[in-house]
Amino acid sequence: MILRLTDVSKAFGGLRALDGVTFEVEPRTVHAVIGPNGAGKTTLFSVISGEQRPDSGRIEFDGQDVTARPTHLRARAGLVRTFQLTRPFAALSVLDNVAVAAGAHLRTRKEAVAAATEAIERVGLGAYLERPAGELPAAARKQLELARALALRPKVLLLDEVLAGLTASEREPLVTLLADLRAEGMTLVLVEHVMPAVMRLADRVLVLERGSVLAEGEPAAIARDPRVIAAYLGENSDDALA
Ligand SMILES: Nc1ncnc2c1ncn2[C@@H]1O[C@H](COP(=O)(O)OP(=O)(O)OP(=O)(O)O)[C@@H](O)[C@H]1O
């Protein structure tokens, strides 16, 4: 077990964004989190990464209780997230955007630049190293966000809708990269609406509905689960099986 949530709850006023969520992630696996809008997926990522503190419950990462640990220390230990809306420093180069992220965790600028360059090449942005991030098209910004996370050399990478807004041909290399990262030993947790990619990548799928776990299991079983079809997959469930 590399990540475990036990009975995690988080409310905003009277709204229970997370309501007693328990689940476990095995190392070297891909765990997808799906569910309708407002189900609590983003909040789940925020409490795992430490941007928000749960009201109750416990979060363990790599054998340690990190429930009260600040975000930067979780990231330094290898628990890293990406954001759905990417906000790069527009005037800085692609390299500097990633090096700034890496630099918070590495001792020297030289190490940060090396880690950043490696991550940028890995995501396929090598040709844009010196270009201002503000000039990147939307698809490349997604790659930049992924590079910022990879430069931290995560053990567990939390990916927030990294495929959203991309065309099928733009998705393809990213899906391949994620599969490669898993094969190399990284653990991935992804919030994703793109069901064919979820079905292809995920070892396990967690389904959230109104802050609670509706179902958890292997992708094929989840895609057949009548409760999941009713709550989320609906008419697209045939596509999901593809
Ligand atoms: N900071 C906040 N303050 C108040 N309510 C919030 C806050 N963050 C989230 N919520 C509410 O908590 C619920 C869960 O939101 P969350 O963003 O986690 O869902 P989601 O599954 O990520 O949705 P989506 O698929 O639309 O991104 C929603 O009803 C949302 O309006």
The ligand as a Tripos MOL2 file, in Angstrom:
@<TRIPOS>MOLECULE
LIG
   31    33     1     0     0
SMALL
NO_CHARGES

@<TRIPOS>ATOM
      1 N1        -13.8250   25.7710   -1.6590 N.pl3     1 LIG1
      2 C1        -15.1000   25.3770   -1.7350 C.ar      1 LIG1
      3 N2        -16.0760   26.0470   -1.1060 N.ar      1 LIG1
      4 C2        -17.3600   25.6630   -1.1730 C.ar      1 LIG1
      5 N3        -17.7960   24.5730   -1.8370 N.ar      1 LIG1
      6 C3        -16.8730   23.8630   -2.4900 C.ar      1 LIG1
      7 C4        -15.4850   24.2110   -2.4820 C.ar      1 LIG1
      8 N4        -14.8080   23.2870   -3.2310 N.ar      1 LIG1
      9 C5        -15.7300   22.4310   -3.6800 C.ar      1 LIG1
     10 N5        -16.9580   22.7590   -3.2380 N.ar      1 LIG1
     11 C6        -18.1980   22.0080   -3.4960 C.3       1 LIG1
     12 O1        -17.9500   20.6620   -3.1020 O.3       1 LIG1
     13 C7        -18.5450   19.7580   -4.0300 C.3       1 LIG1
     14 C8        -17.4710   18.8660   -4.6230 C.3       1 LIG1
     15 O2        -16.6640   19.6470   -5.4930 O.3       1 LIG1
     16 P1        -15.4460   19.0670   -6.3030 P.3       1 LIG1
     17 O3        -14.8610   20.2100   -7.0810 O.co2     1 LIG1
     18 O4        -14.5540   18.3300   -5.3990 O.co2     1 LIG1
     19 O5        -16.1660   18.0590   -7.2960 O.3       1 LIG1
     20 P2        -15.6170   17.3710   -8.6190 P.3       1 LIG1
     21 O6        -16.0520   15.9550   -8.5630 O.co2     1 LIG1
     22 O7        -14.1710   17.6530   -8.7470 O.co2     1 LIG1
     23 O8        -16.3990   18.1180   -9.7660 O.3       1 LIG1
     24 P3        -15.9650   18.4410  -11.3000 P.3       1 LIG1
     25 O9        -16.0330   17.1410  -12.0540 O.co2     1 LIG1
     26 O10       -17.0310   19.4090  -11.7220 O.co2     1 LIG1
     27 O11       -14.5960   19.0530  -11.2570 O.co2     1 LIG1
     28 C9        -19.2600   20.6050   -5.0640 C.3       1 LIG1
     29 O12       -20.6190   20.6960   -4.6930 O.3       1 LIG1
     30 C10       -18.5780   21.9540   -4.9590 C.3       1 LIG1
     31 O13       -19.4390   22.9910   -5.3150 O.3       1 LIG1
@<TRIPOS>BOND
     1     1     2 1
     2     2     3 ar
     3     2     7 ar
     4     3     4 ar
     5     4     5 ar
     6     5     6 ar
     7     6     7 ar
     8     6    10 ar
     9     7     8 ar
    10     8     9 ar
    11     9    10 ar
    12    10    11 1
    13    11    12 1
    14    11    30 1
    15    12    13 1
    16    13    14 1
    17    13    28 1
    18    14    15 1
    19    15    16 1
    20    16    17 2
    21    16    18 1
    22    16    19 1
    23    19    20 1
    24    20    21 2
    25    20    22 1
    26    20    23 1
    27    23    24 1
    28    24    25 2
    29    24    26 1
    30    24    27 1
    31    28    29 1
    32    28    30 1
    33    30    31 1
@<TRIPOS>SUBSTRUCTURE
     1 LIG1         1 GROUP 0 **** ****
